[in-house]
């Protein structure tokens, strides 16, 4: 398993080389509708973020991994948006 990324910075995207945590951020689809909540960020061996773990669904929730290259962060609103 990859180590968790823990460094938090204020940017609009999750660039390589800057691991961060998005725990508690809402996750929105491309149309702006909420689809889940971010749980944690998984990093590779170089501590670069690779995936965001997201809990989706209300009744019988599921856990999915989203590649960071498909996610943009709005740290002021605490929202991750799929591109």
N, C-alpha and C positions, 0 to 999 in steps of 0.2 A: 504494500500500500504506500502511496505517496505521502510525504509529510504535509501537514496543513500549513497554509500561508497565513501569517498573522500580522504583518506590517500593514497599517491602514494609512492611506494617503488620499488627498482630495484631488481627483482628476475626473475627466468625463469618460475615460475608457479604462480597461484593465490591461495596460501594456505589458509586454514581456519584460522580465527583469525586475518588476515591482510587485511582489506578492502582497496580497491584501485580504482582508476578511470582509465579507458582505453579510454576515449572519444577521438575520432579522430584516434584511431588505425585502421589499415586495418585488416580485418578478412579473413583468408585464409583457404581453405578446406584441408583435409588430403594430397592431391596431390600438394599443394602449390599454387593453383589458387585462386585469390581474389574473394570472394563471397559477401563482404559487408564492412561496416564501423561500428565500435563500437560507440554507443551513450552514454551509461552509465552503471553503475553496480548497481544492486539492492541487498540490504543486508537484512538479517533476523533481528529479534528483538535483537539478541546479537551482531549486527553490523558485522556479518560474511558474506562475499559475497556469494550470491546464484545464481544469473543469470547475464549475460551480455546482454544488449539490443543492437541488431544489425539491422541496416537498410540495406536491400538487394534489389537488382534490380535497374535499371536505369530508365526505363520508367514504371511508376506506382510502385514506391518503396513500399516495405512492411517492417514491423518491426517485428522481432522475438526475442524471449528470448532463450539464450543458457545457460544450466547449467554450472557453472564454472568448475566442475570436468571434463568436456570434452574439456577444453581450456588450452593451454600453451601460455605464453607470452614471446615475445622477445622484451624487452624494448629498446634495442639499435636500432632496425629496426622499432619499434613502430608497431609490428604485433602480432595478436593473431592467433594461429593455432589450428584448430580442431584436436583432437586426434582420 
